[in-house]
Amino acid sequence: MKYQVGYLFLFTSVLFLVSCAKKESAFTDNDVFRYNESANIQTLDPAFARNMAIIWPCMQLFNGLVQLDDSLNVKPDIAKKWIISADGLRYEFTLRNDVYFHKHKNFGKDSTRLVTAYDFEYSFNRVLSEDLASPGTWVFQHVNSYKAVNDSVFKINLKNSFPAFLSLLSMKYASVVPKEITEDKSIDFRSNPIGTGPFQFKIWEENVKLVLRKNPNYYEKDSSGKRLPYLESIAITFLPDKQSGFMQFIQGKIDMISGLDPSYKDELLQPNGKLQEKYQNKIKMLTGPYLNTEYLGFNMNDPLMGDIRIRKALNYGFDRTKLVAYLRNGMGNGKVNGMIPDGLAGFQPAKDPLYNPTKAKELINQVKKNRKLPIEITLSTNNTYLDIAEYLQREWEKLGIKVKIDVMPPSTLRQAIATNKLSFFRGSWIADYPDAENYLSLFYSNNFTPNGPNYTHFKNATYDNLYQQALNTVDDDKRTKLYQQMDAITAQQVPVIILFYDKVARFTQNNIHNLQPNAMNGLNLKYVKKY
């Protein structure tokens, strides 16, 4: 019986792939963009777009009031314009009158309909519904109220000024969805999404393949008036092994891989970050800043870690240039300063390298004079970053600090950090939205865990005052200066050790054009051409 079930599954899978091949047979290879998603996809509902595996297909399927361009500027999307009150509390959006939902029989005889402001009112209510339990409710934490004034005007009132609010609205959680589909009990919206985006859902055989097709009614056009997107289809496979995905790419069976996995990083890249010579004329490498700061966090409540001399000694005690070159193959920026990464307003490049073993030893000797016990620390990390932890262990032990590495499963590490149970831990902060406040919130004292993301329990009155000023400052230039002052405080007080600022790394076939990297690592395929 087991063999019959297995045979049936295999037969069904083959039929599906053959069916997909037939449906795409009208296209040439240049019409289909192919990539592999090793992390799999749990849902296509934008209310649950909590990771890149889900966000990428949702970017093709859904639109919101606003969108980000590849330089992370907020641009109109379904809202063609907006007005913000002088105090930053009231937003009034005027919607386009040419955006339609993807076709579905539930819309009646026309199989579609125009998006209105009432759809946004419904979509926001849906995300905030306790019954749905969306992880994106925090996007609306500053919102006091919202309502559709009529079909084309949508108003939002905030509880408090929050200058990064427009950036928040660009997240997929704030996408518009149709009530006619999401509330039909016979439809599982998670696996049968209907949106407004440049591509529309075609078919999904979970763990096998997801196919999206061009939306022929998409509203956006290029500069010459040609309707976007250029591609006819997107095909996503789900090989869980990244090495297998890499081999598919090298064989030309997929068009893009994203990120560097240890299984192939040395095969692909030299230590200086350049492509290995054998690949230089065969594939394209697309890199740029990535809004991801890799760091080590101190628990400021721990007596030893509360000593700024220890924190500074560890900060001075290793060479980031070597770390990035040999453990990251050049994919990162080791010239670090504060928490704000390259690519955001408020970033300030480092004036001098931090590596200074002489100064580190001086600080450690000062601590040892008044300390009977040897200096011993425990660095908690997960297995993915073990190589970095072992490098730091060797460098710090040269300075006279004994280091124990505690390797935990990722979920255990996250829980221990969130509950303030670790004295010294590896962390990373990937921006949810492109504003430096996203990073600086980690050191605001009102955000102590478990009430917020201040995992270190860093507290500084001057910092808190500047943070509050920034929240109430609508002027971008003034707010950026406040951000820089805050970042300078964290660089001086060292509640965290910045390891490096990450880089986006994408690799494509030579026939892929107009695929731009961006610092949020978003995947914008509506402008992509393949020839």
PyMOL commands that set and color helices and strands:
alter all, ss='L'
color gray80, all
select helices_A, chain A and resi 2-24+29-31+46-48+52-61+105-107+117-128+137-140+165-169+172-174+179-182+242-250+265-268+277-279+308-316+320-327+357-369+383-397+410-418+437-443+445-447+461-471+476-493
alter helices_A, ss='H'
color red, helices_A
select strands_A, chain A and resi 32-36+66-68+74-76+79-84+90-95+143-148+153-158+199-205+209-214+233-237+256-258+283-298+376-381+402-407+424-430+496-509+512-513+529-530
alter strands_A, ss='S'
color yellow, strands_A
deselect
rebuild
show_as cartoon
